[in-house]
């Protein structure tokens, strides 16, 4: 092999390595998962009342403080998701209560009205445990512990909702054509919307990281 050929081959190898490096460090991967949290800031997220409840600590979103909700307001799908998979790594401290809302919309104060909540609660006095589709399909058993990281997964496809904790299915719910809802709960239906992380009360401390979404075709 002459020097020119060796030089060209070296350039080709460097290019392949560079492409691989860029792919491995991009916000999205080949399997379609897209990060919603950069690990350094709350860019792309929006909070109304009690904004100090949410902060970034050691690459996580830390939730600690009075009631507040952090809504995804970024560019992915223009923060309007219908069919999707969402996953996040979560850790709770003792007596913590939180949740992940989907198909919701920004509300400057109070509890989100639109969409569903997937419960995060391993030891709070509320008996509805982590993985519940709150007040629709409730889980009484505790499947994960405080002070340990676990994965919460939500999939919505058409009128079906699947919730998994560490790969174990907690909920497999098919919304009926005319779901029975009363009062503000008339908005607890599948439609489309964004995600929100809940700060439930001043005594609840929760951490979220590796928050990723994979939009699905209709």
URRA-V668889 format. One record per backbone hydrogen bond with DSSP energy under -1.0 kcal/mol. NH is the residue of the N-H (numbers start at 1). CO is the residue of the C=O. E is the energy in kcal/mol with one decimal. If there is no record, write none. Layout:
# URRA-V668889
nh:NH co:CO e:E
nh:NH co:CO e:E
This chain:
# URRA-V668889
nh:6 co:2 e:-2.2
nh:7 co:3 e:-2.4
nh:8 co:4 e:-2.5
nh:9 co:5 e:-2.4
nh:10 co:6 e:-2.1
nh:11 co:7 e:-2.1
nh:12 co:8 e:-2.2
nh:13 co:9 e:-2.3
nh:14 co:10 e:-2.3
nh:15 co:11 e:-2.2
nh:16 co:12 e:-2.2
nh:17 co:13 e:-2.4
nh:18 co:14 e:-2.4
nh:19 co:15 e:-2.5
nh:20 co:16 e:-2.3
nh:21 co:17 e:-2.5
nh:22 co:18 e:-2.5
nh:23 co:19 e:-2.4
nh:24 co:20 e:-2.2
nh:25 co:21 e:-1.0
nh:29 co:33 e:-1.6
nh:32 co:29 e:-2.0
nh:34 co:213 e:-2.9
nh:35 co:27 e:-2.1
nh:36 co:211 e:-2.9
nh:45 co:42 e:-2.0
nh:46 co:71 e:-3.0
nh:49 co:108 e:-2.4
nh:53 co:50 e:-2.1
nh:54 co:51 e:-1.7
nh:55 co:62 e:-1.9
nh:57 co:60 e:-2.3
nh:60 co:57 e:-1.3
nh:61 co:208 e:-3.2
nh:62 co:55 e:-3.1
nh:63 co:206 e:-3.1
nh:64 co:53 e:-2.7
nh:68 co:199 e:-2.1
nh:70 co:197 e:-2.5
nh:71 co:46 e:-3.5
nh:72 co:195 e:-2.7
nh:73 co:44 e:-3.5
nh:78 co:75 e:-2.5
nh:79 co:76 e:-2.5
nh:80 co:77 e:-1.4
nh:81 co:193 e:-3.4
nh:84 co:156 e:-1.8
nh:85 co:214 e:-1.4
nh:86 co:154 e:-3.0
nh:87 co:212 e:-2.6
nh:88 co:152 e:-1.9
nh:89 co:209 e:-2.8
nh:90 co:150 e:-3.0
nh:91 co:207 e:-2.1
nh:93 co:205 e:-2.2
nh:96 co:93 e:-1.7
nh:98 co:120 e:-2.8
nh:100 co:118 e:-2.4
nh:101 co:196 e:-3.1
nh:102 co:116 e:-2.2
nh:104 co:194 e:-2.1
nh:115 co:187 e:-2.1
nh:116 co:102 e:-1.6
nh:118 co:100 e:-2.7
nh:119 co:132 e:-2.7
nh:120 co:98 e:-2.3
nh:129 co:139 e:-3.3
nh:130 co:121 e:-1.8
nh:131 co:119 e:-2.1
nh:132 co:129 e:-2.0
nh:133 co:137 e:-2.6
nh:134 co:117 e:-2.1
nh:134 co:132 e:-1.0
nh:136 co:133 e:-2.7
nh:137 co:133 e:-2.4
nh:147 co:92 e:-3.7
nh:150 co:90 e:-2.3
nh:152 co:88 e:-2.7
nh:153 co:164 e:-2.7
nh:154 co:86 e:-3.0
nh:155 co:162 e:-2.6
nh:156 co:84 e:-2.7
nh:157 co:160 e:-2.2
nh:160 co:157 e:-1.8
nh:161 co:173 e:-3.3
nh:162 co:155 e:-2.6
nh:163 co:171 e:-2.2
nh:164 co:153 e:-2.4
nh:165 co:168 e:-2.5
nh:166 co:151 e:-2.6
nh:168 co:165 e:-2.1
nh:170 co:163 e:-3.0
nh:171 co:163 e:-1.7
nh:173 co:161 e:-2.9
nh:175 co:159 e:-3.1
nh:185 co:182 e:-1.8
nh:186 co:183 e:-1.6
nh:187 co:184 e:-1.8
nh:188 co:185 e:-1.9
nh:189 co:187 e:-2.1
nh:193 co:81 e:-1.8
nh:194 co:104 e:-2.7
nh:196 co:101 e:-1.5
nh:197 co:70 e:-2.5
nh:198 co:99 e:-2.1
nh:199 co:68 e:-3.5
nh:204 co:201 e:-1.8
nh:206 co:63 e:-1.9
nh:207 co:91 e:-2.6
nh:208 co:61 e:-1.9
nh:209 co:89 e:-2.1
nh:212 co:87 e:-2.8
nh:213 co:34 e:-2.6
nh:214 co:85 e:-2.9
nh:216 co:83 e:-2.5
